[in-house]
């Protein structure tokens, strides 16, 4: 069994940044703007999307948001975890 401390103290930050980066990459490949994605998720502005894509102020996507974004972008949720 591995020791959880091997992941390092910045593991969560790196994880959220990579997931956000992967979402941004896929969103752009699918030619979906932050605004279009925000509206599809029920937001009134791009702020939650733009912040979570770059982990601004520790804002990140939760599991429910990941599932909805995967559905909207028509990709498996696992695509957001590539290269982690």
N, CA, C and O atoms as a Maestro MAE file, in Angstrom:
{
 s_m_m2io_version
 :::
 2.0.0
}

f_m_ct {
 s_m_title
 :::
 protein
 m_atom[336] {
  # First column is atom index #
  i_m_mmod_type
  r_m_x_coord
  r_m_y_coord
  r_m_z_coord
  i_m_residue_number
  s_m_chain_name
  s_m_pdb_residue_name
  s_m_pdb_atom_name
  i_m_atomic_number
  :::
  1 25 0.847 -1.172 0.000 1 A "UNK " " N  " 7
  2 3 0.000 0.000 0.000 1 A "UNK " " CA " 6
  3 2 0.898 1.242 0.000 1 A "UNK " " C  " 6
  4 15 1.919 1.291 0.685 1 A "UNK " " O  " 8
  5 25 0.497 2.225 -0.772 2 A "UNK " " N  " 7
  6 3 1.282 3.451 -0.878 2 A "UNK " " CA " 6
  7 2 0.933 4.433 0.236 2 A "UNK " " C  " 6
  8 15 -0.168 4.416 0.786 2 A "UNK " " O  " 8
  9 25 1.890 5.275 0.546 3 A "UNK " " N  " 7
  10 3 1.708 6.316 1.553 3 A "UNK " " CA " 6
  11 2 1.135 7.558 0.873 3 A "UNK " " C  " 6
  12 15 1.713 8.053 -0.096 3 A "UNK " " O  " 8
  13 25 0.028 8.056 1.359 4 A "UNK " " N  " 7
  14 3 -0.657 9.209 0.766 4 A "UNK " " CA " 6
  15 2 0.229 10.450 0.744 4 A "UNK " " C  " 6
  16 15 0.050 11.324 -0.104 4 A "UNK " " O  " 8
  17 25 1.172 10.533 1.657 5 A "UNK " " N  " 7
  18 3 2.052 11.697 1.718 5 A "UNK " " CA " 6
  19 2 2.992 11.779 0.516 5 A "UNK " " C  " 6
  20 15 3.570 12.833 0.251 5 A "UNK " " O  " 8
  21 25 3.147 10.677 -0.205 6 A "UNK " " N  " 7
  22 3 3.983 10.678 -1.408 6 A "UNK " " CA " 6
  23 2 3.411 11.590 -2.496 6 A "UNK " " C  " 6
  24 15 4.141 12.035 -3.381 6 A "UNK " " O  " 8
  25 25 2.130 11.863 -2.431 7 A "UNK " " N  " 7
  26 3 1.491 12.716 -3.435 7 A "UNK " " CA " 6
  27 2 1.941 14.167 -3.319 7 A "UNK " " C  " 6
  28 15 1.910 14.906 -4.303 7 A "UNK " " O  " 8
  29 25 2.349 14.570 -2.153 8 A "UNK " " N  " 7
  30 3 2.810 15.941 -1.947 8 A "UNK " " CA " 6
  31 2 1.699 16.853 -1.475 8 A "UNK " " C  " 6
  32 15 0.515 16.563 -1.650 8 A "UNK " " O  " 8
  33 25 2.096 17.948 -0.881 9 A "UNK " " N  " 7
  34 3 1.126 18.877 -0.297 9 A "UNK " " CA " 6
  35 2 0.351 19.667 -1.349 9 A "UNK " " C  " 6
  36 15 -0.718 20.206 -1.062 9 A "UNK " " O  " 8
  37 25 0.889 19.735 -2.560 10 A "UNK " " N  " 7
  38 3 0.218 20.499 -3.621 10 A "UNK " " CA " 6
  39 2 -0.558 19.606 -4.593 10 A "UNK " " C  " 6
  40 15 -0.922 20.043 -5.685 10 A "UNK " " O  " 8
  41 25 -0.808 18.369 -4.196 11 A "UNK " " N  " 7
  42 3 -1.498 17.417 -5.071 11 A "UNK " " CA " 6
  43 2 -2.866 17.924 -5.510 11 A "UNK " " C  " 6
  44 15 -3.185 17.896 -6.699 11 A "UNK " " O  " 8
  45 25 -3.675 18.388 -4.563 12 A "UNK " " N  " 7
  46 3 -5.031 18.849 -4.895 12 A "UNK " " CA " 6
  47 2 -4.994 20.008 -5.875 12 A "UNK " " C  " 6
  48 15 -5.769 20.046 -6.830 12 A "UNK " " O  " 8
  49 25 -4.098 20.948 -5.641 13 A "UNK " " N  " 7
  50 3 -3.984 22.104 -6.530 13 A "UNK " " CA " 6
  51 2 -3.603 21.666 -7.944 13 A "UNK " " C  " 6
  52 15 -4.201 22.121 -8.920 13 A "UNK " " O  " 8
  53 25 -2.615 20.788 -8.053 14 A "UNK " " N  " 7
  54 3 -2.190 20.295 -9.370 14 A "UNK " " CA " 6
  55 2 -3.322 19.533 -10.054 14 A "UNK " " C  " 6
  56 15 -3.529 19.673 -11.259 14 A "UNK " " O  " 8
  57 25 -4.045 18.735 -9.291 15 A "UNK " " N  " 7
  58 3 -5.159 17.956 -9.826 15 A "UNK " " CA " 6
  59 2 -6.235 18.868 -10.401 15 A "UNK " " C  " 6
  60 15 -6.668 18.677 -11.538 15 A "UNK " " O  " 8
  61 25 -6.667 19.852 -9.630 16 A "UNK " " N  " 7
  62 3 -7.717 20.767 -10.082 16 A "UNK " " CA " 6
  63 2 -7.264 21.587 -11.286 16 A "UNK " " C  " 6
  64 15 -8.050 21.833 -12.201 16 A "UNK " " O  " 8
  65 25 -6.007 22.010 -11.291 17 A "UNK " " N  " 7
  66 3 -5.486 22.774 -12.429 17 A "UNK " " CA " 6
  67 2 -5.465 21.923 -13.692 17 A "UNK " " C  " 6
  68 15 -5.809 22.412 -14.768 17 A "UNK " " O  " 8
  69 25 -5.067 20.657 -13.580 18 A "UNK " " N  " 7
  70 3 -4.998 19.785 -14.755 18 A "UNK " " CA " 6
  71 2 -6.396 19.472 -15.278 18 A "UNK " " C  " 6
  72 15 -6.614 19.469 -16.489 18 A "UNK " " O  " 8
  73 25 -7.333 19.212 -14.393 19 A "UNK " " N  " 7
  74 3 -8.713 18.958 -14.819 19 A "UNK " " CA " 6
  75 2 -9.266 20.185 -15.532 19 A "UNK " " C  " 6
  76 15 -9.880 20.059 -16.592 19 A "UNK " " O  " 8
  77 25 -9.059 21.362 -14.968 20 A "UNK " " N  " 7
  78 3 -9.514 22.605 -15.602 20 A "UNK " " CA " 6
  79 2 -8.881 22.812 -16.959 20 A "UNK " " C  " 6
  80 15 -9.547 23.220 -17.911 20 A "UNK " " O  " 8
  81 25 -7.598 22.529 -17.045 21 A "UNK " " N  " 7
  82 3 -6.872 22.661 -18.313 21 A "UNK " " CA " 6
  83 2 -7.414 21.688 -19.362 21 A "UNK " " C  " 6
  84 15 -7.570 22.047 -20.529 21 A "UNK " " O  " 8
  85 25 -7.696 20.460 -18.937 22 A "UNK " " N  " 7
  86 3 -8.248 19.468 -19.863 22 A "UNK " " CA " 6
  87 2 -9.637 19.879 -20.348 22 A "UNK " " C  " 6
  88 15 -9.958 19.712 -21.525 22 A "UNK " " O  " 8
  89 25 -10.450 20.408 -19.460 23 A "UNK " " N  " 7
  90 3 -11.782 20.872 -19.851 23 A "UNK " " CA " 6
  91 2 -11.662 22.015 -20.855 23 A "UNK " " C  " 6
  92 15 -12.366 22.036 -21.864 23 A "UNK " " O  " 8
  93 25 -10.779 22.953 -20.580 24 A "UNK " " N  " 7
  94 3 -10.576 24.086 -21.488 24 A "UNK " " CA " 6
  95 2 -10.149 23.601 -22.869 24 A "UNK " " C  " 6
  96 15 -10.665 24.072 -23.882 24 A "UNK " " O  " 8
  97 25 -9.204 22.657 -22.910 25 A "UNK " " N  " 7
  98 3 -8.711 22.123 -24.182 25 A "UNK " " CA " 6
  99 2 -9.842 21.451 -24.970 25 A "UNK " " C  " 6
  100 15 -10.011 21.703 -26.163 25 A "UNK " " O  " 8
  101 25 -10.601 20.608 -24.303 26 A "UNK " " N  " 7
  102 3 -11.698 19.891 -24.964 26 A "UNK " " CA " 6
  103 2 -12.788 20.868 -25.399 26 A "UNK " " C  " 6
  104 15 -13.331 20.754 -26.498 26 A "UNK " " O  " 8
  105 25 -13.102 21.822 -24.538 27 A "UNK " " N  " 7
  106 3 -14.125 22.823 -24.860 27 A "UNK " " CA " 6
  107 2 -13.748 23.584 -26.122 27 A "UNK " " C  " 6
  108 15 -14.588 23.814 -26.992 27 A "UNK " " O  " 8
  109 25 -12.484 23.972 -26.217 28 A "UNK " " N  " 7
  110 3 -12.023 24.703 -27.403 28 A "UNK " " CA " 6
  111 2 -12.030 23.810 -28.642 28 A "UNK " " C  " 6
  112 15 -12.393 24.264 -29.727 28 A "UNK " " O  " 8
  113 25 -11.631 22.543 -28.492 29 A "UNK " " N  " 7
  114 3 -11.670 21.604 -29.618 29 A "UNK " " CA " 6
  115 2 -13.091 21.449 -30.148 29 A "UNK " " C  " 6
  116 15 -13.306 21.309 -31.351 29 A "UNK " " O  " 8
  117 25 -14.052 21.477 -29.237 30 A "UNK " " N  " 7
  118 3 -15.466 21.335 -29.609 30 A "UNK " " CA " 6
  119 2 -16.085 22.668 -30.035 30 A "UNK " " C  " 6
  120 15 -17.266 22.737 -30.374 30 A "UNK " " O  " 8
  121 25 -15.258 23.737 -30.010 31 A "UNK " " N  " 7
  122 3 -15.706 25.078 -30.400 31 A "UNK " " CA " 6
  123 2 -16.893 25.561 -29.556 31 A "UNK " " C  " 6
  124 15 -17.862 26.119 -30.070 31 A "UNK " " O  " 8
  125 25 -16.782 25.327 -28.253 32 A "UNK " " N  " 7
  126 3 -17.798 25.777 -27.303 32 A "UNK " " CA " 6
  127 2 -17.169 26.888 -26.462 32 A "UNK " " C  " 6
  128 15 -16.134 26.682 -25.828 32 A "UNK " " O  " 8
  129 25 -17.788 28.042 -26.459 33 A "UNK " " N  " 7
  130 3 -17.259 29.168 -25.683 33 A "UNK " " CA " 6
  131 2 -17.546 28.964 -24.193 33 A "UNK " " C  " 6
  132 15 -18.400 28.164 -23.809 33 A "UNK " " O  " 8
  133 25 -16.816 29.705 -23.375 34 A "UNK " " N  " 7
  134 3 -17.086 29.670 -21.939 34 A "UNK " " CA " 6
  135 2 -18.513 30.129 -21.662 34 A "UNK " " C  " 6
  136 15 -19.188 29.582 -20.790 34 A "UNK " " O  " 8
  137 25 -18.966 31.121 -22.396 35 A "UNK " " N  " 7
  138 3 -20.318 31.639 -22.200 35 A "UNK " " CA " 6
  139 2 -21.369 30.583 -22.536 35 A "UNK " " C  " 6
  140 15 -22.334 30.399 -21.794 35 A "UNK " " O  " 8
  141 25 -21.175 29.899 -23.650 36 A "UNK " " N  " 7
  142 3 -22.126 28.862 -24.065 36 A "UNK " " CA " 6
  143 2 -22.172 27.729 -23.028 36 A "UNK " " C  " 6
  144 15 -23.246 27.234 -22.685 36 A "UNK " " O  " 8
  145 25 -20.999 27.331 -22.538 37 A "UNK " " N  " 7
  146 3 -20.939 26.283 -21.519 37 A "UNK " " CA " 6
  147 2 -21.578 26.770 -20.219 37 A "UNK " " C  " 6
  148 15 -22.322 26.032 -19.572 37 A "UNK " " O  " 8
  149 25 -21.289 27.998 -19.846 38 A "UNK " " N  " 7
  150 3 -21.871 28.561 -18.624 38 A "UNK " " CA " 6
  151 2 -23.395 28.562 -18.700 38 A "UNK " " C  " 6
  152 15 -24.065 28.146 -17.754 38 A "UNK " " O  " 8
  153 25 -23.939 29.021 -19.809 39 A "UNK " " N  " 7
  154 3 -25.395 29.039 -19.979 39 A "UNK " " CA " 6
  155 2 -25.972 27.618 -19.945 39 A "UNK " " C  " 6
  156 15 -27.023 27.387 -19.347 39 A "UNK " " O  " 8
  157 25 -25.281 26.669 -20.588 40 A "UNK " " N  " 7
  158 3 -25.756 25.282 -20.609 40 A "UNK " " CA " 6
  159 2 -25.797 24.688 -19.198 40 A "UNK " " C  " 6
  160 15 -26.611 23.811 -18.907 40 A "UNK " " O  " 8
  161 25 -24.915 25.172 -18.333 41 A "UNK " " N  " 7
  162 3 -24.873 24.689 -16.950 41 A "UNK " " CA " 6
  163 2 -25.785 25.491 -16.022 41 A "UNK " " C  " 6
  164 15 -25.897 25.183 -14.835 41 A "UNK " " O  " 8
  165 25 -26.439 26.525 -16.571 42 A "UNK " " N  " 7
  166 3 -27.373 27.310 -15.782 42 A "UNK " " CA " 6
  167 2 -26.790 28.541 -15.116 42 A "UNK " " C  " 6
  168 15 -27.446 29.164 -14.281 42 A "UNK " " O  " 8
  169 25 -25.567 28.898 -15.474 43 A "UNK " " N  " 7
  170 3 -24.951 30.116 -14.924 43 A "UNK " " CA " 6
  171 2 -25.336 31.313 -15.779 43 A "UNK " " C  " 6
  172 15 -25.710 31.164 -16.942 43 A "UNK " " O  " 8
  173 25 -25.242 32.491 -15.199 44 A "UNK " " N  " 7
  174 3 -25.594 33.721 -15.912 44 A "UNK " " CA " 6
  175 2 -24.368 34.461 -16.435 44 A "UNK " " C  " 6
  176 15 -24.496 35.459 -17.144 44 A "UNK " " O  " 8
  177 25 -23.166 33.966 -16.081 45 A "UNK " " N  " 7
  178 3 -21.927 34.586 -16.559 45 A "UNK " " CA " 6
  179 2 -20.857 33.507 -16.733 45 A "UNK " " C  " 6
  180 15 -21.050 32.355 -16.345 45 A "UNK " " O  " 8
  181 25 -19.736 33.899 -17.319 46 A "UNK " " N  " 7
  182 3 -18.634 32.954 -17.549 46 A "UNK " " CA " 6
  183 2 -17.755 32.790 -16.312 46 A "UNK " " C  " 6
  184 15 -16.899 31.906 -16.280 46 A "UNK " " O  " 8
  185 25 -17.947 33.604 -15.321 47 A "UNK " " N  " 7
  186 3 -17.061 33.623 -14.157 47 A "UNK " " CA " 6
  187 2 -16.815 32.249 -13.520 47 A "UNK " " C  " 6
  188 15 -15.660 31.910 -13.266 47 A "UNK " " O  " 8
  189 25 -17.855 31.444 -13.253 48 A "UNK " " N  " 7
  190 3 -17.581 30.135 -12.643 48 A "UNK " " CA " 6
  191 2 -16.741 29.222 -13.548 48 A "UNK " " C  " 6
  192 15 -15.914 28.450 -13.064 48 A "UNK " " O  " 8
  193 25 -16.960 29.318 -14.848 49 A "UNK " " N  " 7
  194 3 -16.217 28.482 -15.794 49 A "UNK " " CA " 6
  195 2 -14.781 28.968 -15.919 49 A "UNK " " C  " 6
  196 15 -13.842 28.181 -15.801 49 A "UNK " " O  " 8
  197 25 -14.610 30.250 -16.156 50 A "UNK " " N  " 7
  198 3 -13.260 30.785 -16.343 50 A "UNK " " CA " 6
  199 2 -12.426 30.604 -15.080 50 A "UNK " " C  " 6
  200 15 -11.237 30.299 -15.166 50 A "UNK " " O  " 8
  201 25 -13.022 30.784 -13.929 51 A "UNK " " N  " 7
  202 3 -12.292 30.614 -12.669 51 A "UNK " " CA " 6
  203 2 -11.892 29.161 -12.439 51 A "UNK " " C  " 6
  204 15 -10.759 28.882 -12.048 51 A "UNK " " O  " 8
  205 25 -12.817 28.239 -12.679 52 A "UNK " " N  " 7
  206 3 -12.529 26.823 -12.448 52 A "UNK " " CA " 6
  207 2 -11.522 26.273 -13.451 52 A "UNK " " C  " 6
  208 15 -10.737 25.388 -13.114 52 A "UNK " " O  " 8
  209 25 -11.536 26.783 -14.671 53 A "UNK " " N  " 7
  210 3 -10.582 26.296 -15.671 53 A "UNK " " CA " 6
  211 2 -9.136 26.609 -15.290 53 A "UNK " " C  " 6
  212 15 -8.218 25.900 -15.704 53 A "UNK " " O  " 8
  213 25 -8.929 27.660 -14.506 54 A "UNK " " N  " 7
  214 3 -7.558 28.014 -14.107 54 A "UNK " " CA " 6
  215 2 -7.349 27.903 -12.591 54 A "UNK " " C  " 6
  216 15 -6.304 28.303 -12.078 54 A "UNK " " O  " 8
  217 25 -8.329 27.367 -11.886 55 A "UNK " " N  " 7
  218 3 -8.254 27.188 -10.427 55 A "UNK " " CA " 6
  219 2 -8.008 28.519 -9.727 55 A "UNK " " C  " 6
  220 15 -7.207 28.601 -8.796 55 A "UNK " " O  " 8
  221 25 -8.697 29.551 -10.176 56 A "UNK " " N  " 7
  222 3 -8.571 30.893 -9.609 56 A "UNK " " CA " 6
  223 2 -9.262 30.947 -8.249 56 A "UNK " " C  " 6
  224 15 -10.417 30.539 -8.122 56 A "UNK " " O  " 8
  225 25 -8.563 31.444 -7.239 57 A "UNK " " N  " 7
  226 3 -9.094 31.517 -5.871 57 A "UNK " " CA " 6
  227 2 -9.590 30.159 -5.370 57 A "UNK " " C  " 6
  228 15 -10.551 30.088 -4.604 57 A "UNK " " O  " 8
  229 25 -8.941 29.105 -5.799 58 A "UNK " " N  " 7
  230 3 -9.265 27.722 -5.415 58 A "UNK " " CA " 6
  231 2 -10.659 27.282 -5.877 58 A "UNK " " C  " 6
  232 15 -11.226 26.334 -5.334 58 A "UNK " " O  " 8
  233 25 -11.200 27.970 -6.873 59 A "UNK " " N  " 7
  234 3 -12.487 27.568 -7.450 59 A "UNK " " CA " 6
  235 2 -12.210 26.434 -8.424 59 A "UNK " " C  " 6
  236 15 -11.345 26.541 -9.293 59 A "UNK " " O  " 8
  237 25 -12.960 25.344 -8.267 60 A "UNK " " N  " 7
  238 3 -12.751 24.177 -9.123 60 A "UNK " " CA " 6
  239 2 -14.093 23.510 -9.429 60 A "UNK " " C  " 6
  240 15 -15.111 23.794 -8.798 60 A "UNK " " O  " 8
  241 25 -14.060 22.618 -10.413 61 A "UNK " " N  " 7
  242 3 -15.261 21.880 -10.794 61 A "UNK " " CA " 6
  243 2 -15.508 20.754 -9.789 61 A "UNK " " C  " 6
  244 15 -14.568 20.098 -9.340 61 A "UNK " " O  " 8
  245 25 -16.779 20.535 -9.440 62 A "UNK " " N  " 7
  246 3 -17.110 19.399 -8.584 62 A "UNK " " CA " 6
  247 2 -17.557 18.225 -9.461 62 A "UNK " " C  " 6
  248 15 -17.660 18.360 -10.681 62 A "UNK " " O  " 8
  249 25 -17.816 17.100 -8.849 63 A "UNK " " N  " 7
  250 3 -18.145 15.887 -9.601 63 A "UNK " " CA " 6
  251 2 -19.413 16.066 -10.433 63 A "UNK " " C  " 6
  252 15 -19.464 15.623 -11.581 63 A "UNK " " O  " 8
  253 25 -20.421 16.700 -9.875 64 A "UNK " " N  " 7
  254 3 -21.664 16.926 -10.618 64 A "UNK " " CA " 6
  255 2 -21.409 17.796 -11.844 64 A "UNK " " C  " 6
  256 15 -21.920 17.511 -12.927 64 A "UNK " " O  " 8
  257 25 -20.623 18.849 -11.677 65 A "UNK " " N  " 7
  258 3 -20.292 19.720 -12.806 65 A "UNK " " CA " 6
  259 2 -19.505 18.954 -13.869 65 A "UNK " " C  " 6
  260 15 -19.752 19.119 -15.063 65 A "UNK " " O  " 8
  261 25 -18.559 18.116 -13.439 66 A "UNK " " N  " 7
  262 3 -17.777 17.327 -14.395 66 A "UNK " " CA " 6
  263 2 -18.689 16.418 -15.218 66 A "UNK " " C  " 6
  264 15 -18.524 16.301 -16.432 66 A "UNK " " O  " 8
  265 25 -19.647 15.778 -14.556 67 A "UNK " " N  " 7
  266 3 -20.575 14.890 -15.261 67 A "UNK " " CA " 6
  267 2 -21.422 15.671 -16.263 67 A "UNK " " C  " 6
  268 15 -21.638 15.210 -17.384 67 A "UNK " " O  " 8
  269 25 -21.898 16.836 -15.870 68 A "UNK " " N  " 7
  270 3 -22.716 17.657 -16.769 68 A "UNK " " CA " 6
  271 2 -21.892 18.184 -17.942 68 A "UNK " " C  " 6
  272 15 -22.368 18.195 -19.077 68 A "UNK " " O  " 8
  273 25 -20.665 18.617 -17.676 69 A "UNK " " N  " 7
  274 3 -19.802 19.124 -18.744 69 A "UNK " " CA " 6
  275 2 -19.469 18.004 -19.724 69 A "UNK " " C  " 6
  276 15 -19.454 18.222 -20.936 69 A "UNK " " O  " 8
  277 25 -19.204 16.811 -19.208 70 A "UNK " " N  " 7
  278 3 -18.933 15.665 -20.081 70 A "UNK " " CA " 6
  279 2 -20.132 15.396 -20.986 70 A "UNK " " C  " 6
  280 15 -19.967 15.125 -22.175 70 A "UNK " " O  " 8
  281 25 -21.325 15.471 -20.431 71 A "UNK " " N  " 7
  282 3 -22.542 15.261 -21.213 71 A "UNK " " CA " 6
  283 2 -22.690 16.336 -22.283 71 A "UNK " " C  " 6
  284 15 -22.961 16.031 -23.444 71 A "UNK " " O  " 8
  285 25 -22.511 17.588 -21.890 72 A "UNK " " N  " 7
  286 3 -22.663 18.715 -22.821 72 A "UNK " " CA " 6
  287 2 -21.645 18.637 -23.954 72 A "UNK " " C  " 6
  288 15 -21.984 18.856 -25.117 72 A "UNK " " O  " 8
  289 25 -20.394 18.323 -23.609 73 A "UNK " " N  " 7
  290 3 -19.328 18.276 -24.617 73 A "UNK " " CA " 6
  291 2 -19.256 16.930 -25.347 73 A "UNK " " C  " 6
  292 15 -18.465 16.751 -26.273 73 A "UNK " " O  " 8
  293 25 -20.097 15.994 -24.910 74 A "UNK " " N  " 7
  294 3 -20.169 14.668 -25.531 74 A "UNK " " CA " 6
  295 2 -18.826 13.946 -25.494 74 A "UNK " " C  " 6
  296 15 -18.335 13.454 -26.511 74 A "UNK " " O  " 8
  297 25 -18.247 13.895 -24.298 75 A "UNK " " N  " 7
  298 3 -17.003 13.163 -24.070 75 A "UNK " " CA " 6
  299 2 -17.169 12.343 -22.797 75 A "UNK " " C  " 6
  300 15 -17.996 12.679 -21.950 75 A "UNK " " O  " 8
  301 25 -16.391 11.271 -22.652 76 A "UNK " " N  " 7
  302 3 -16.446 10.541 -21.381 76 A "UNK " " CA " 6
  303 2 -15.819 11.393 -20.278 76 A "UNK " " C  " 6
  304 15 -14.876 12.144 -20.524 76 A "UNK " " O  " 8
  305 25 -16.339 11.272 -19.086 77 A "UNK " " N  " 7
  306 3 -15.811 12.061 -17.970 77 A "UNK " " CA " 6
  307 2 -14.323 11.771 -17.760 77 A "UNK " " C  " 6
  308 15 -13.583 12.623 -17.267 77 A "UNK " " O  " 8
  309 25 -13.898 10.593 -18.128 78 A "UNK " " N  " 7
  310 3 -12.483 10.219 -17.972 78 A "UNK " " CA " 6
  311 2 -11.553 11.104 -18.798 78 A "UNK " " C  " 6
  312 15 -10.365 11.201 -18.492 78 A "UNK " " O  " 8
  313 25 -12.075 11.747 -19.835 79 A "UNK " " N  " 7
  314 3 -11.250 12.629 -20.673 79 A "UNK " " CA " 6
  315 2 -10.683 13.790 -19.862 79 A "UNK " " C  " 6
  316 15 -9.629 14.329 -20.198 79 A "UNK " " O  " 8
  317 25 -11.372 14.168 -18.807 80 A "UNK " " N  " 7
  318 3 -10.912 15.286 -17.981 80 A "UNK " " CA " 6
  319 2 -9.739 14.897 -17.082 80 A "UNK " " C  " 6
  320 15 -9.070 15.759 -16.513 80 A "UNK " " O  " 8
  321 25 -9.496 13.586 -16.961 81 A "UNK " " N  " 7
  322 3 -8.444 13.091 -16.075 81 A "UNK " " CA " 6
  323 2 -7.213 12.591 -16.832 81 A "UNK " " C  " 6
  324 15 -6.355 11.928 -16.249 81 A "UNK " " O  " 8
  325 25 -7.122 12.900 -18.112 82 A "UNK " " N  " 7
  326 3 -5.962 12.466 -18.899 82 A "UNK " " CA " 6
  327 2 -4.699 13.165 -18.417 82 A "UNK " " C  " 6
  328 15 -4.726 14.333 -18.031 82 A "UNK " " O  " 8
  329 25 -3.602 12.435 -18.446 83 A "UNK " " N  " 7
  330 3 -2.275 12.942 -18.063 83 A "UNK " " CA " 6
  331 2 -2.197 13.375 -16.602 83 A "UNK " " C  " 6
  332 15 -1.462 14.300 -16.258 83 A "UNK " " O  " 8
  333 25 -2.947 12.709 -15.764 84 A "UNK " " N  " 7
  334 3 -2.869 13.010 -14.318 84 A "UNK " " CA " 6
  335 2 -2.091 11.896 -13.648 84 A "UNK " " C  " 6
  336 15 -1.893 11.926 -12.433 84 A "UNK " " O  " 8
  :::
 }
 m_bond[335] {
  # First column is bond index #
  i_m_from
  i_m_to
  i_m_order
  :::
  1 1 2 1
  2 2 3 1
  3 3 4 2
  4 3 5 1
  5 5 6 1
  6 6 7 1
  7 7 8 2
  8 7 9 1
  9 9 10 1
  10 10 11 1
  11 11 12 2
  12 11 13 1
  13 13 14 1
  14 14 15 1
  15 15 16 2
  16 15 17 1
  17 17 18 1
  18 18 19 1
  19 19 20 2
  20 19 21 1
  21 21 22 1
  22 22 23 1
  23 23 24 2
  24 23 25 1
  25 25 26 1
  26 26 27 1
  27 27 28 2
  28 27 29 1
  29 29 30 1
  30 30 31 1
  31 31 32 2
  32 31 33 1
  33 33 34 1
  34 34 35 1
  35 35 36 2
  36 35 37 1
  37 37 38 1
  38 38 39 1
  39 39 40 2
  40 39 41 1
  41 41 42 1
  42 42 43 1
  43 43 44 2
  44 43 45 1
  45 45 46 1
  46 46 47 1
  47 47 48 2
  48 47 49 1
  49 49 50 1
  50 50 51 1
  51 51 52 2
  52 51 53 1
  53 53 54 1
  54 54 55 1
  55 55 56 2
  56 55 57 1
  57 57 58 1
  58 58 59 1
  59 59 60 2
  60 59 61 1
  61 61 62 1
  62 62 63 1
  63 63 64 2
  64 63 65 1
  65 65 66 1
  66 66 67 1
  67 67 68 2
  68 67 69 1
  69 69 70 1
  70 70 71 1
  71 71 72 2
  72 71 73 1
  73 73 74 1
  74 74 75 1
  75 75 76 2
  76 75 77 1
  77 77 78 1
  78 78 79 1
  79 79 80 2
  80 79 81 1
  81 81 82 1
  82 82 83 1
  83 83 84 2
  84 83 85 1
  85 85 86 1
  86 86 87 1
  87 87 88 2
  88 87 89 1
  89 89 90 1
  90 90 91 1
  91 91 92 2
  92 91 93 1
  93 93 94 1
  94 94 95 1
  95 95 96 2
  96 95 97 1
  97 97 98 1
  98 98 99 1
  99 99 100 2
  100 99 101 1
  101 101 102 1
  102 102 103 1
  103 103 104 2
  104 103 105 1
  105 105 106 1
  106 106 107 1
  107 107 108 2
  108 107 109 1
  109 109 110 1
  110 110 111 1
  111 111 112 2
  112 111 113 1
  113 113 114 1
  114 114 115 1
  115 115 116 2
  116 115 117 1
  117 117 118 1
  118 118 119 1
  119 119 120 2
  120 119 121 1
  121 121 122 1
  122 122 123 1
  123 123 124 2
  124 123 125 1
  125 125 126 1
  126 126 127 1
  127 127 128 2
  128 127 129 1
  129 129 130 1
  130 130 131 1
  131 131 132 2
  132 131 133 1
  133 133 134 1
  134 134 135 1
  135 135 136 2
  136 135 137 1
  137 137 138 1
  138 138 139 1
  139 139 140 2
  140 139 141 1
  141 141 142 1
  142 142 143 1
  143 143 144 2
  144 143 145 1
  145 145 146 1
  146 146 147 1
  147 147 148 2
  148 147 149 1
  149 149 150 1
  150 150 151 1
  151 151 152 2
  152 151 153 1
  153 153 154 1
  154 154 155 1
  155 155 156 2
  156 155 157 1
  157 157 158 1
  158 158 159 1
  159 159 160 2
  160 159 161 1
  161 161 162 1
  162 162 163 1
  163 163 164 2
  164 163 165 1
  165 165 166 1
  166 166 167 1
  167 167 168 2
  168 167 169 1
  169 169 170 1
  170 170 171 1
  171 171 172 2
  172 171 173 1
  173 173 174 1
  174 174 175 1
  175 175 176 2
  176 175 177 1
  177 177 178 1
  178 178 179 1
  179 179 180 2
  180 179 181 1
  181 181 182 1
  182 182 183 1
  183 183 184 2
  184 183 185 1
  185 185 186 1
  186 186 187 1
  187 187 188 2
  188 187 189 1
  189 189 190 1
  190 190 191 1
  191 191 192 2
  192 191 193 1
  193 193 194 1
  194 194 195 1
  195 195 196 2
  196 195 197 1
  197 197 198 1
  198 198 199 1
  199 199 200 2
  200 199 201 1
  201 201 202 1
  202 202 203 1
  203 203 204 2
  204 203 205 1
  205 205 206 1
  206 206 207 1
  207 207 208 2
  208 207 209 1
  209 209 210 1
  210 210 211 1
  211 211 212 2
  212 211 213 1
  213 213 214 1
  214 214 215 1
  215 215 216 2
  216 215 217 1
  217 217 218 1
  218 218 219 1
  219 219 220 2
  220 219 221 1
  221 221 222 1
  222 222 223 1
  223 223 224 2
  224 223 225 1
  225 225 226 1
  226 226 227 1
  227 227 228 2
  228 227 229 1
  229 229 230 1
  230 230 231 1
  231 231 232 2
  232 231 233 1
  233 233 234 1
  234 234 235 1
  235 235 236 2
  236 235 237 1
  237 237 238 1
  238 238 239 1
  239 239 240 2
  240 239 241 1
  241 241 242 1
  242 242 243 1
  243 243 244 2
  244 243 245 1
  245 245 246 1
  246 246 247 1
  247 247 248 2
  248 247 249 1
  249 249 250 1
  250 250 251 1
  251 251 252 2
  252 251 253 1
  253 253 254 1
  254 254 255 1
  255 255 256 2
  256 255 257 1
  257 257 258 1
  258 258 259 1
  259 259 260 2
  260 259 261 1
  261 261 262 1
  262 262 263 1
  263 263 264 2
  264 263 265 1
  265 265 266 1
  266 266 267 1
  267 267 268 2
  268 267 269 1
  269 269 270 1
  270 270 271 1
  271 271 272 2
  272 271 273 1
  273 273 274 1
  274 274 275 1
  275 275 276 2
  276 275 277 1
  277 277 278 1
  278 278 279 1
  279 279 280 2
  280 279 281 1
  281 281 282 1
  282 282 283 1
  283 283 284 2
  284 283 285 1
  285 285 286 1
  286 286 287 1
  287 287 288 2
  288 287 289 1
  289 289 290 1
  290 290 291 1
  291 291 292 2
  292 291 293 1
  293 293 294 1
  294 294 295 1
  295 295 296 2
  296 295 297 1
  297 297 298 1
  298 298 299 1
  299 299 300 2
  300 299 301 1
  301 301 302 1
  302 302 303 1
  303 303 304 2
  304 303 305 1
  305 305 306 1
  306 306 307 1
  307 307 308 2
  308 307 309 1
  309 309 310 1
  310 310 311 1
  311 311 312 2
  312 311 313 1
  313 313 314 1
  314 314 315 1
  315 315 316 2
  316 315 317 1
  317 317 318 1
  318 318 319 1
  319 319 320 2
  320 319 321 1
  321 321 322 1
  322 322 323 1
  323 323 324 2
  324 323 325 1
  325 325 326 1
  326 326 327 1
  327 327 328 2
  328 327 329 1
  329 329 330 1
  330 330 331 1
  331 331 332 2
  332 331 333 1
  333 333 334 1
  334 334 335 1
  335 335 336 2
  :::
 }
}
